[in-house]
């Protein structure tokens, strides 16, 4: 009887699966003019670094598929890049660099450190080779510390999860957060990567939990970054744009940048301070 | 606009001349089962005097007094009745029509004859019968009234297989769908693939695309008025069917013959019966993952009581739910959504000229998502609930004027995105959501004036209002429609209607989802409004053919759309996500219909334009909404070969929907810990891409059997007979040398445009019976 029921269901599922037809088609997309793309995250205690690339039409070729060659092809060279903070003007040199720990690529860097200044503002000024300009303005928000990371084991299994607690210091002001959960190393694909705010919190305490998927001796990185409204809007638009492709129920949208100027840029110029705790799972 | 008001006032307050008249009144019914007949034609033969029965079967015909005359009552699919009467005094005439003796009675594609439609002042209206829906091939064999409506000119269907309606450029939420006068807020099951209406329980469906009568309001684009059957008051009867995915059963009969009756009707899907059995058998297998259980069901019930000659009481209700459930050891997920409606209705005949209908209705639509993992629970729910009181009067003033008027009040309750989440020990808790309410008021009066033998004018004024948290909106809504007979075959028609909408659907998906929520007009959210003008011509071709051609222009104000990346869930300040703008739609609709004979059906063609603009996004520029389809063609043909066999075919062609695809892309490094993305789409202006054209042929055959106990049939449908691969959506997929769909630190070789098709050829078989 079970076999009969299973067979019937299998037929039904196969029937439905057969409905999901997928094929390649030729389409014409709207015309697109390339834009400069800026990414600059000011992290206190780290050096100033910035990525300046150009966007492409959607169907433009990618080259031979090699990442470094591709990054080289899209980088914008010979721009004048300055970050002004107080009376200081930090000039970022056009030096392509790959961070060996985080595997992030930058093409404008400086040896100077971003100060732990959570009051003053930072100004971005970029002049491209053809004279077009890009500007930006931001502050660095202090990171909210992680209260604790608690490891708990499943009662019926040997698997564990982590619960990462933080306390919102000011429920009256809207705060935005970005949360990462990485296993093994920081350059791994994050298990969790999402943004949230404290609009819904009642008790003042947040908890970010993982699933029961860690074993003893696993390494887990819990990261909480405190971000500003502009970065929240930008990363929301980036995530939504990426997720909208292929989802008939989603509504795409334009990229919400906080850099402006005659070059009509895309991108983000923001402070980025985070709290991070590494945990090795133990009983 | 001032001209329209002046014209309205001039026509409405035209002096009413006193005449010596007699009034013939009564109820039109089906002699075989006691069902009242809506829209039956009652006329004094060889004169201009005539009327139609109202939505409750009541008619009142005022005519000049005379020695004698012949009253004729006709209703398509029924044998006409003629009564030779002395006409010197008022009299009651209860009309009982017998279903047509011809075997073609099932093939009635509209309830109204071509003649009636040509003579009526109503334009932009369709009346659909269940018989029609049953003959038209259906997806999975599930007969669906809403999908039959989609085949009419001027009505777009939304995505493949969906029962959404986009009428003359309107949005999904601009359709007023009422079931026995109670509003149905989400008339869909299974993400829109099936509508909530069980065809076995339905008596009549009217669809207004424009020229709205004054009794209707509250939505901008259409009114879909669904009436349930009253129940057979002559004998116990039943009907039902077994289909591929669902079965249904309807029972009806007299409680007291001729005086009271009941009907109860249910439908339920099966899939969960199989999934439950599989999950049960795999319960002890640790490697097995449970399969989610899903089902939907509908339950309709109605009682009606004839209390003497002047009073009639009705009680009806609807309950429909979609139930999705997943559970395993550590994770429970429940997602339920559905509608509940209830109607209590009292018909009273004050005199042979004055009829009243008083109705109390209750409507509720809600969804609940509940999720539980070890130590943590989450619940999200939204709801809209209405309590509505309404009274309408029909008054046959004299042979030339027929009035109707009414009052209504609706109290709306809104629960908008209520979230409760937290740990079991209470350390952590999250909550969000808004509780809102509002009261909607309306009063209306309308007059149908037979000005001359050729000219008939309907005028109406509806005053609508809405109050919410100290904010009060009041808006007049003039309505006017006129018909001018050029000769016996040609009639010209024109109409104007203003509509206001005080409650709004919060959804930016463009299709109906169970998680859609409703939001009232507030201080910042002004009522949406529309003005629609239409001109039309009807031509009676003879041999059952009617040609109908209309042109329309519609202007929208205070339309609501959503800013880019709007956060519509878990947002206590939803209004900041709204953007307000305007819009317009214009077009022409042409149809040729044949509703008598062995071959019936219609050809409908629509040429239309729709634009929206002046929103805060796109710098206020105008853009096409998703369902701005330039050309639409539908061909519906049904042929009755003999008493046993009928066949049908439906062909649909439409330009593709508008889509919003990216124009550019950039590589995104992200912060340390974040994943490098070589392709982030850059979207430009909205909806600049047009999907490929859509076309489809459906075929059907109904084979009837006549066993001793009643009647049965096998209905075979073939959806998408030539397996056209229509685009459900198109997406752009990066392709990597490694073959991974989401690789780390790899650049795609190329990007391919992929088209997803939902339904290839889909045959289905349904067994139906009645006794």
HADDOCK unambig.tbl for C-alpha pairs under 7 A between the chains (distance, minus, plus):
assign (segid A and resid 5 and name CA) (segid B and resid 274 and name CA) 6.25 0.50 0.50
assign (segid A and resid 6 and name CA) (segid B and resid 278 and name CA) 6.39 0.50 0.50
assign (segid A and resid 9 and name CA) (segid B and resid 274 and name CA) 6.20 0.50 0.50
assign (segid A and resid 19 and name CA) (segid B and resid 758 and name CA) 5.28 0.50 0.50
assign (segid A and resid 19 and name CA) (segid B and resid 759 and name CA) 4.91 0.50 0.50
assign (segid A and resid 19 and name CA) (segid B and resid 760 and name CA) 5.92 0.50 0.50
assign (segid A and resid 20 and name CA) (segid B and resid 756 and name CA) 6.79 0.50 0.50
assign (segid A and resid 20 and name CA) (segid B and resid 757 and name CA) 6.04 0.50 0.50
assign (segid A and resid 20 and name CA) (segid B and resid 758 and name CA) 5.26 0.50 0.50
assign (segid A and resid 21 and name CA) (segid B and resid 756 and name CA) 5.58 0.50 0.50
assign (segid A and resid 21 and name CA) (segid B and resid 757 and name CA) 4.86 0.50 0.50
assign (segid A and resid 21 and name CA) (segid B and resid 758 and name CA) 6.37 0.50 0.50
assign (segid A and resid 22 and name CA) (segid B and resid 754 and name CA) 6.53 0.50 0.50
assign (segid A and resid 22 and name CA) (segid B and resid 755 and name CA) 5.58 0.50 0.50
assign (segid A and resid 22 and name CA) (segid B and resid 756 and name CA) 4.50 0.50 0.50
assign (segid A and resid 22 and name CA) (segid B and resid 757 and name CA) 6.17 0.50 0.50
assign (segid A and resid 23 and name CA) (segid B and resid 754 and name CA) 5.43 0.50 0.50
assign (segid A and resid 23 and name CA) (segid B and resid 755 and name CA) 5.37 0.50 0.50
assign (segid A and resid 23 and name CA) (segid B and resid 756 and name CA) 6.71 0.50 0.50
assign (segid A and resid 24 and name CA) (segid B and resid 752 and name CA) 6.59 0.50 0.50
assign (segid A and resid 24 and name CA) (segid B and resid 753 and name CA) 5.62 0.50 0.50
assign (segid A and resid 24 and name CA) (segid B and resid 754 and name CA) 4.37 0.50 0.50
assign (segid A and resid 24 and name CA) (segid B and resid 755 and name CA) 6.06 0.50 0.50
assign (segid A and resid 25 and name CA) (segid B and resid 753 and name CA) 5.60 0.50 0.50
assign (segid A and resid 25 and name CA) (segid B and resid 754 and name CA) 5.81 0.50 0.50
assign (segid A and resid 25 and name CA) (segid B and resid 755 and name CA) 6.36 0.50 0.50
assign (segid A and resid 26 and name CA) (segid B and resid 753 and name CA) 6.59 0.50 0.50
assign (segid A and resid 27 and name CA) (segid B and resid 753 and name CA) 6.97 0.50 0.50
assign (segid A and resid 29 and name CA) (segid B and resid 663 and name CA) 5.79 0.50 0.50
assign (segid A and resid 29 and name CA) (segid B and resid 689 and name CA) 6.96 0.50 0.50
assign (segid A and resid 30 and name CA) (segid B and resid 663 and name CA) 5.34 0.50 0.50
assign (segid A and resid 31 and name CA) (segid B and resid 663 and name CA) 6.47 0.50 0.50
assign (segid A and resid 32 and name CA) (segid B and resid 663 and name CA) 5.62 0.50 0.50
assign (segid A and resid 32 and name CA) (segid B and resid 664 and name CA) 6.01 0.50 0.50
assign (segid A and resid 54 and name CA) (segid B and resid 666 and name CA) 6.94 0.50 0.50
assign (segid A and resid 55 and name CA) (segid B and resid 664 and name CA) 6.76 0.50 0.50
assign (segid A and resid 55 and name CA) (segid B and resid 665 and name CA) 5.59 0.50 0.50
assign (segid A and resid 55 and name CA) (segid B and resid 666 and name CA) 4.44 0.50 0.50
assign (segid A and resid 56 and name CA) (segid B and resid 664 and name CA) 5.45 0.50 0.50
assign (segid A and resid 56 and name CA) (segid B and resid 665 and name CA) 5.45 0.50 0.50
assign (segid A and resid 56 and name CA) (segid B and resid 666 and name CA) 6.33 0.50 0.50
assign (segid A and resid 57 and name CA) (segid B and resid 663 and name CA) 6.07 0.50 0.50
assign (segid A and resid 57 and name CA) (segid B and resid 664 and name CA) 4.17 0.50 0.50
assign (segid A and resid 57 and name CA) (segid B and resid 665 and name CA) 6.21 0.50 0.50
assign (segid A and resid 58 and name CA) (segid B and resid 663 and name CA) 5.65 0.50 0.50
assign (segid A and resid 58 and name CA) (segid B and resid 664 and name CA) 4.31 0.50 0.50
assign (segid A and resid 58 and name CA) (segid B and resid 665 and name CA) 5.33 0.50 0.50
assign (segid A and resid 59 and name CA) (segid B and resid 751 and name CA) 6.27 0.50 0.50
assign (segid A and resid 61 and name CA) (segid B and resid 750 and name CA) 6.49 0.50 0.50
assign (segid A and resid 62 and name CA) (segid B and resid 748 and name CA) 6.71 0.50 0.50
assign (segid A and resid 62 and name CA) (segid B and resid 749 and name CA) 6.10 0.50 0.50
assign (segid A and resid 62 and name CA) (segid B and resid 750 and name CA) 6.67 0.50 0.50
assign (segid A and resid 64 and name CA) (segid B and resid 749 and name CA) 6.85 0.50 0.50
assign (segid A and resid 65 and name CA) (segid B and resid 747 and name CA) 5.11 0.50 0.50
assign (segid A and resid 65 and name CA) (segid B and resid 748 and name CA) 5.99 0.50 0.50
assign (segid A and resid 65 and name CA) (segid B and resid 749 and name CA) 5.37 0.50 0.50
assign (segid A and resid 66 and name CA) (segid B and resid 747 and name CA) 6.48 0.50 0.50
assign (segid A and resid 67 and name CA) (segid B and resid 745 and name CA) 6.80 0.50 0.50
assign (segid A and resid 67 and name CA) (segid B and resid 746 and name CA) 5.89 0.50 0.50
assign (segid A and resid 67 and name CA) (segid B and resid 747 and name CA) 5.62 0.50 0.50
assign (segid A and resid 102 and name CA) (segid B and resid 672 and name CA) 5.57 0.50 0.50
assign (segid A and resid 104 and name CA) (segid B and resid 669 and name CA) 6.28 0.50 0.50
assign (segid A and resid 104 and name CA) (segid B and resid 672 and name CA) 6.96 0.50 0.50
assign (segid A and resid 180 and name CA) (segid B and resid 673 and name CA) 6.91 0.50 0.50
assign (segid A and resid 186 and name CA) (segid B and resid 673 and name CA) 5.26 0.50 0.50
assign (segid A and resid 187 and name CA) (segid B and resid 673 and name CA) 5.90 0.50 0.50
assign (segid A and resid 189 and name CA) (segid B and resid 675 and name CA) 5.92 0.50 0.50
assign (segid A and resid 190 and name CA) (segid B and resid 673 and name CA) 6.71 0.50 0.50
assign (segid A and resid 190 and name CA) (segid B and resid 674 and name CA) 6.60 0.50 0.50
assign (segid A and resid 200 and name CA) (segid B and resid 430 and name CA) 5.11 0.50 0.50
assign (segid A and resid 200 and name CA) (segid B and resid 431 and name CA) 5.16 0.50 0.50
assign (segid A and resid 200 and name CA) (segid B and resid 432 and name CA) 5.54 0.50 0.50
assign (segid A and resid 201 and name CA) (segid B and resid 429 and name CA) 6.48 0.50 0.50
assign (segid A and resid 201 and name CA) (segid B and resid 430 and name CA) 4.59 0.50 0.50
assign (segid A and resid 201 and name CA) (segid B and resid 431 and name CA) 6.57 0.50 0.50
assign (segid A and resid 202 and name CA) (segid B and resid 429 and name CA) 5.82 0.50 0.50
assign (segid A and resid 202 and name CA) (segid B and resid 430 and name CA) 5.45 0.50 0.50
assign (segid A and resid 202 and name CA) (segid B and resid 431 and name CA) 6.72 0.50 0.50
assign (segid A and resid 203 and name CA) (segid B and resid 428 and name CA) 6.12 0.50 0.50
assign (segid A and resid 203 and name CA) (segid B and resid 429 and name CA) 6.09 0.50 0.50
assign (segid A and resid 205 and name CA) (segid B and resid 428 and name CA) 6.20 0.50 0.50
assign (segid A and resid 206 and name CA) (segid B and resid 428 and name CA) 6.68 0.50 0.50
assign (segid A and resid 237 and name CA) (segid B and resid 565 and name CA) 6.27 0.50 0.50
assign (segid A and resid 238 and name CA) (segid B and resid 680 and name CA) 6.77 0.50 0.50
assign (segid A and resid 240 and name CA) (segid B and resid 565 and name CA) 6.87 0.50 0.50
assign (segid A and resid 241 and name CA) (segid B and resid 680 and name CA) 6.95 0.50 0.50
assign (segid A and resid 241 and name CA) (segid B and resid 681 and name CA) 5.97 0.50 0.50
assign (segid A and resid 242 and name CA) (segid B and resid 680 and name CA) 5.67 0.50 0.50
assign (segid A and resid 242 and name CA) (segid B and resid 681 and name CA) 6.12 0.50 0.50
assign (segid A and resid 245 and name CA) (segid B and resid 731 and name CA) 5.60 0.50 0.50
assign (segid A and resid 245 and name CA) (segid B and resid 732 and name CA) 6.61 0.50 0.50
assign (segid A and resid 246 and name CA) (segid B and resid 730 and name CA) 6.69 0.50 0.50
assign (segid A and resid 246 and name CA) (segid B and resid 731 and name CA) 4.46 0.50 0.50
assign (segid A and resid 246 and name CA) (segid B and resid 732 and name CA) 6.98 0.50 0.50
assign (segid A and resid 248 and name CA) (segid B and resid 729 and name CA) 6.13 0.50 0.50
assign (segid A and resid 249 and name CA) (segid B and resid 509 and name CA) 4.98 0.50 0.50
assign (segid A and resid 250 and name CA) (segid B and resid 509 and name CA) 5.71 0.50 0.50
assign (segid A and resid 251 and name CA) (segid B and resid 508 and name CA) 6.34 0.50 0.50
assign (segid A and resid 251 and name CA) (segid B and resid 509 and name CA) 5.99 0.50 0.50
assign (segid A and resid 252 and name CA) (segid B and resid 565 and name CA) 6.85 0.50 0.50
assign (segid A and resid 253 and name CA) (segid B and resid 564 and name CA) 4.64 0.50 0.50
assign (segid A and resid 253 and name CA) (segid B and resid 565 and name CA) 5.75 0.50 0.50
assign (segid A and resid 253 and name CA) (segid B and resid 683 and name CA) 6.14 0.50 0.50
assign (segid A and resid 254 and name CA) (segid B and resid 564 and name CA) 6.53 0.50 0.50
assign (segid A and resid 254 and name CA) (segid B and resid 682 and name CA) 6.58 0.50 0.50
assign (segid A and resid 254 and name CA) (segid B and resid 683 and name CA) 5.26 0.50 0.50
assign (segid A and resid 254 and name CA) (segid B and resid 684 and name CA) 6.41 0.50 0.50
assign (segid A and resid 255 and name CA) (segid B and resid 682 and name CA) 6.65 0.50 0.50
